[in-house]
Amino acid sequence: MGQEEKRKEEELKREVAALAKELAAGLEEGKLKEMFLGCFVSTADTTARFLPEGRAYVITGDIEAMWLRDSSAQVSHYLPYLKHFPMLRELVRGLVLQQMEFICIDPYANAFNQEANGRCFEKDETESSPWVWERKYEVDSLCYPIRLLKQYRQAAGDDSIFGDRTKEALERIVGVWEAQQRHEECLDYSFVRRDCPDSDTLSNNGKGSPCAYTGMTWSGFRPSDDACQYGYLIPANFFAAAALGYVTEFAREIYKDEKLALRAERLAEQILEGIRKYGIVETREFGPVYAYETDGLGHYNLMDDANVPSLLSLPWLEAPGVDEEIWRNTRAFVLSRNNPFYFEGRAARGIGSPHTPGKNVWPIALTMQGLTSREKQEREELLRVLTETDAGTELMHESFDVDCPERFTREWFAWANSLFALFVVEQRNLSVPGR
C-alpha cells in the first residue's frame, strides 16, 4: 500500500468517527450509544482499504477476502452522508468500481482476493482464477453491486462511475441470469468440493438437484454460502428483479442502450411471472406464503434463512411484484415455529440458519425484523434484545445461542455491525444538523 492510500484510510477513519459522534448526540448515554458508536465505525475502522486508481477493497471481517454481497451491505449505513463526507464518497465509489472489475473477471464467483495471489478457501472443482477466493455462485452476489451502484448514484449524484467496465459488468450479469434460466442446459457453471459437509458442495456432479424451466434464474448457493436445496431461490429472484429494474434505468438514461434495457426488462418480467406461478404455496395455518426455494418440478422448501436476501427482507430490498397479503402471511410463518430455523430461548427469539449451530439466532435477522416492522413496540423490543445479547463486546456477531448469548460465532462480522447501526439511525431518527 502506498502513502496516498494510507493517508486516505486515516482520513476516512477520522471522518467516520466524527460523523458517528454527531449522530450519537441524539442518543442518551448508555449501552445503546456505545454500541452504536462501535458498530457505526466498524467498516471504516477495520475492513476498508483504499487501492490505487481510485479503487477500494472491503474485507468481510475475520476472513481476509472481499465478498460482493457483504462489502455492499457493510457500507449501507454510510450512504446518506456521501455528499458531505469526501472520503466516504471515495470509499463507496472505489468499492463499486472494484466490484464491477471483479464481476468482469468472473461473474460466478462470490468472493475475491485483493490481488491475483491464488489464495482460496478451498481447491474446488470448478473454473479457477488467481483473483477468486471462492466460486460459489449466488444470485444475490450479483444483485448487491447493482443495488449499491443505484444507491451511490442517488446519494452522490455522480454519473461518472458509469464507464465501459461498469457496462460490461452489467451486461455479463444479465447474460448469466439469462443463461441460468435454463440451468439444466447451461454448461457454464458447476461446483464440487470434496470431503466437506453436503451444504458446501453441489450434488449431481456439481450441477445441483434437477430443475425445470420456470422463468426464474437458478442459484447454486444461498446468501449464507450454503448450497440451495432447490435451485430457484425465491428471495434472490425477487432481488434480481429489483436489480434488473436498475439495469433498465442505467441502460436507458446513461448508456442509451435500448437493447440492454429491453433484455433486462424482459428478464425481470419472466422472473416475476415465474415466482407468481411456481413460488407461492398454500398453507393451512397461514394461507398463501412465498416458498424459500422451489425447482419447478413440484418441490418446495418452506423456511427462511437469516441471511439477506431473505423472505423477511423483501420490503427492505424494495423488491417489485411482492403481494402485500402474501408477504404478511409469509412474515407470520417465518417468525413462527413452523419455520424450521426459528428458535426461541431465554435470551432471544428469532431466525437462525443451517449455516450455524442449532438454537443460534442471527443479529442480522433480528435487525431485518426491525427494519421491516411497522410496529414501534416490536422495533424497540428488538433493539433491547440486540443490546443485551452482545456478550459484553458492544458489537454484533454472526449468531448467538438463544439461551446463552456468550456462546456466539464470529466476533468480527462487519455486515451485522453496519445493519445494526442503520437500524439505530432509523429507529431513533438520528441526523446531523445542517447536513
WOBELQUI-V875368 format. One record per backbone hydrogen bond with DSSP energy under -0.5 kcal/mol. CO is the residue of the C=O (numbers start at 0). NH is the residue of the N-H. E is the energy in kcal/mol with one decimal. If there is no record, write none. Layout:
co=(CO/CO)
nh=(NH/NH)
e=(E/E)
This chain:
co=(1/2/3/4/5/6/7/8/9/10/11/12/13/14/15/16/17/18/19/20/21/22/23/29/30/31/32/33/34/35/36/37/40/41/41/42/42/46/48/50/51/54/56/56/59/62/62/62/64/64/65/66/67/68/69/70/71/72/74/74/75/77/78/80/80/84/85/86/87/88/89/90/91/92/93/93/94/95/96/97/98/99/100/101/105/109/110/110/111/114/121/123/124/128/129/130/132/133/133/134/135/136/136/137/137/138/138/139/140/141/142/143/144/145/146/147/148/149/150/151/151/152/156/158/160/162/163/164/165/166/167/168/169/170/171/172/173/174/175/177/178/179/179/181/181/190/191/196/197/198/201/202/202/203/205/215/219/221/225/230/230/231/231/232/233/234/235/236/237/238/239/240/241/242/243/244/245/246/247/248/249/249/250/255/256/257/258/259/260/261/262/263/264/265/266/267/268/269/270/271/272/273/274/278/280/282/286/288/291/292/293/294/298/299/300/300/300/310/312/312/313/314/318/321/322/323/324/325/326/327/328/329/330/332/332/335/337/338/340/340/342/347/349/350/351/352/356/358/358/360/361/362/363/364/365/366/367/369/373/374/375/376/377/378/379/380/381/382/383/384/384/385/389/398/399/401/401/403/403/405/406/408/408/409/410/411/412/412/413/414/415/416/417/418/419/420/421/422/423/424/430/431)
nh=(5/6/7/8/9/10/11/12/13/14/15/16/17/18/19/20/21/22/23/24/24/25/26/33/34/35/36/37/38/39/40/41/44/45/46/46/47/58/56/53/54/50/48/58/413/59/60/64/59/66/111/70/71/72/73/74/74/75/77/78/78/80/81/83/84/88/89/90/91/92/93/94/95/96/55/97/98/99/100/101/102/103/104/105/108/67/132/133/65/116/123/125/191/131/117/112/120/109/110/136/137/219/220/140/141/141/142/143/144/145/146/147/148/149/150/151/152/153/154/155/156/156/158/161/162/166/167/168/169/170/171/172/173/174/175/176/177/178/179/180/181/182/217/184/185/201/124/199/200/226/205/206/207/206/190/214/227/224/221/218/232/233/293/236/237/238/239/240/241/242/243/244/245/246/247/248/249/250/251/252/253/254/256/257/260/261/262/263/264/265/266/267/268/269/270/271/272/273/274/275/276/277/278/290/288/286/282/280/233/300/231/211/294/301/291/292/302/313/315/316/318/317/321/323/326/327/328/329/330/331/332/333/334/335/338/338/339/341/342/351/349/344/342/361/305/355/359/360/401/399/365/366/367/368/369/370/371/372/375/378/379/380/381/382/383/384/385/386/387/387/388/388/392/408/360/346/347/400/406/407/400/397/398/397/412/61/415/416/417/418/419/420/421/422/423/424/425/426/427/429/432/434)
e=(-2.0/-2.5/-2.1/-2.1/-2.2/-2.4/-2.7/-2.2/-2.0/-2.6/-2.8/-2.3/-2.2/-2.2/-2.8/-2.0/-2.0/-2.5/-2.8/-0.9/-0.5/-1.8/-2.3/-1.9/-3.0/-2.5/-2.3/-2.1/-2.8/-2.8/-1.4/-0.6/-3.2/-2.5/-0.5/-1.9/-1.3/-2.0/-2.9/-0.5/-1.2/-3.0/-2.2/-0.5/-1.0/-0.8/-0.7/-2.3/-1.7/-0.6/-2.5/-2.3/-1.2/-2.1/-2.5/-0.6/-0.9/-1.3/-1.5/-0.7/-0.7/-1.9/-1.3/-0.9/-1.0/-2.1/-2.4/-2.4/-2.4/-2.5/-2.5/-2.3/-2.5/-2.2/-1.5/-2.1/-2.6/-2.5/-1.8/-2.4/-2.5/-1.9/-1.6/-2.5/-1.4/-1.9/-1.9/-1.7/-2.5/-2.4/-1.5/-1.3/-1.0/-1.4/-2.1/-3.4/-2.7/-1.4/-1.6/-0.8/-0.5/-0.8/-2.0/-1.1/-0.6/-1.5/-1.2/-2.4/-0.5/-0.9/-2.4/-2.7/-2.2/-2.2/-2.6/-3.0/-2.2/-2.1/-2.7/-3.1/-0.5/-1.7/-0.6/-1.7/-1.7/-2.0/-2.4/-2.1/-2.3/-2.6/-2.2/-2.3/-2.2/-2.2/-2.4/-2.5/-2.3/-2.4/-2.5/-1.2/-1.3/-0.7/-1.8/-1.2/-1.1/-1.1/-3.2/-2.0/-1.3/-2.3/-0.8/-0.8/-2.8/-1.2/-1.5/-0.5/-2.3/-2.2/-3.3/-2.7/-1.1/-0.8/-1.4/-2.1/-2.4/-2.1/-2.2/-2.1/-1.8/-2.5/-2.6/-1.4/-1.3/-2.2/-2.5/-1.8/-2.8/-2.9/-2.0/-3.0/-2.1/-2.1/-3.0/-0.7/-1.9/-2.5/-2.1/-2.4/-2.4/-2.8/-2.3/-2.2/-1.9/-2.2/-2.4/-2.5/-2.3/-2.2/-2.2/-2.3/-2.1/-3.0/-2.5/-2.6/-2.8/-1.3/-1.6/-3.0/-2.0/-2.4/-2.3/-2.5/-1.1/-0.6/-2.5/-1.2/-0.9/-1.1/-0.5/-2.0/-2.0/-1.1/-0.7/-0.5/-2.8/-2.4/-2.3/-2.4/-3.0/-2.2/-2.1/-3.0/-1.6/-1.4/-0.6/-1.7/-0.7/-2.0/-0.5/-3.7/-2.4/-1.9/-2.9/-2.1/-1.1/-1.5/-1.4/-0.5/-2.5/-2.2/-2.1/-3.0/-2.4/-2.4/-1.7/-2.7/-1.5/-1.0/-0.6/-2.2/-2.5/-2.2/-2.1/-2.0/-2.2/-2.4/-2.5/-2.0/-1.2/-0.5/-0.6/-0.5/-1.7/-2.2/-2.3/-3.0/-1.0/-0.7/-2.5/-0.9/-2.3/-2.0/-1.0/-0.8/-0.6/-1.5/-0.7/-1.3/-2.5/-2.1/-2.1/-2.3/-2.4/-2.4/-2.4/-2.3/-2.2/-3.0/-2.6/-2.0/-0.6/-2.1)
